[in-house]
Structures are given as C-alpha cells and as structure tokens.
Amino acid sequence: MPRYEYRCRACGDTFEVQRPMREANVKTACPAGHDDTVKLLSTIAVGGASAGGPSSGSAPDGGGGCCGGACGC
C-alpha cells in the first residue's frame, strides 16, 4: 500500500499516511488535528539493470535504440 507525505500549513509538521491509491486525494488532518494540510510531491527511485552496479557513463553493448538497449532494439 502506498504512503503519501503531507505537510500541515498550520503547525508545519510533515507526516506520512498509508492508504490505498483510490484514496490518494482524500483530505487528511495532521496528527495534531489541523485540517489545513497539503499533499507533497514525492520522488521515487526506479532501479533498472544497472541499479547498484558500476556506472561507466556509456551505453551498454548491443545497441541503445529507443530504450537504452534493454530490449535489443
């Protein structure tokens, strides 16, 4: 289940709420009970074939094509 990060405009507290994606836009109060909260834009890291591996700065052997060569195009 995804976690969404919020900030309270009243007290400045930042907090997370875990809820289903279908409830992603449902208003939520901060832990102190204030209703004036805003959902923060979170960044995510997506790992691929080279995630955690050495970074050579060049394209992998076998192409590059439209998607970096992972599909062999």
Contacts in CASP RR format, 6 or more apart in sequence:
PFRMAT RR
TARGET T0000
AUTHOR 0000-0000-0000
METHOD contacts of the structure
MODEL  1
MPRYEYRCRACGDTFEVQRPMREANVKTACPAGHDDTVKLLSTIAVGGAS
AGGPSSGSAPDGGGGCCGGACGC
1 18 0 8 1.000
1 19 0 8 1.000
1 20 0 8 1.000
2 18 0 8 1.000
2 19 0 8 1.000
2 20 0 8 1.000
2 21 0 8 1.000
2 24 0 8 1.000
3 16 0 8 1.000
3 17 0 8 1.000
3 18 0 8 1.000
4 16 0 8 1.000
4 17 0 8 1.000
4 18 0 8 1.000
4 19 0 8 1.000
4 24 0 8 1.000
4 39 0 8 1.000
4 42 0 8 1.000
5 14 0 8 1.000
5 15 0 8 1.000
5 16 0 8 1.000
5 39 0 8 1.000
5 40 0 8 1.000
5 42 0 8 1.000
6 14 0 8 1.000
6 15 0 8 1.000
6 16 0 8 1.000
6 17 0 8 1.000
6 28 0 8 1.000
6 30 0 8 1.000
6 37 0 8 1.000
6 38 0 8 1.000
6 39 0 8 1.000
6 40 0 8 1.000
7 13 0 8 1.000
7 14 0 8 1.000
7 15 0 8 1.000
7 37 0 8 1.000
7 38 0 8 1.000
7 40 0 8 1.000
8 14 0 8 1.000
8 15 0 8 1.000
8 30 0 8 1.000
8 32 0 8 1.000
8 34 0 8 1.000
8 36 0 8 1.000
8 37 0 8 1.000
9 34 0 8 1.000
9 36 0 8 1.000
9 37 0 8 1.000
9 38 0 8 1.000
10 30 0 8 1.000
10 32 0 8 1.000
10 34 0 8 1.000
10 36 0 8 1.000
11 30 0 8 1.000
11 32 0 8 1.000
11 34 0 8 1.000
13 30 0 8 1.000
13 31 0 8 1.000
13 32 0 8 1.000
14 40 0 8 1.000
15 30 0 8 1.000
15 31 0 8 1.000
17 28 0 8 1.000
19 26 0 8 1.000
24 39 0 8 1.000
25 39 0 8 1.000
27 35 0 8 1.000
27 37 0 8 1.000
28 37 0 8 1.000
29 35 0 8 1.000
29 37 0 8 1.000
30 37 0 8 1.000
49 60 0 8 1.000
49 70 0 8 1.000
50 60 0 8 1.000
59 68 0 8 1.000
59 69 0 8 1.000
60 68 0 8 1.000
60 69 0 8 1.000
60 70 0 8 1.000
62 69 0 8 1.000
62 72 0 8 1.000
63 69 0 8 1.000
63 72 0 8 1.000
63 73 0 8 1.000
64 72 0 8 1.000
64 73 0 8 1.000
65 72 0 8 1.000
65 73 0 8 1.000
66 73 0 8 1.000
67 73 0 8 1.000
END
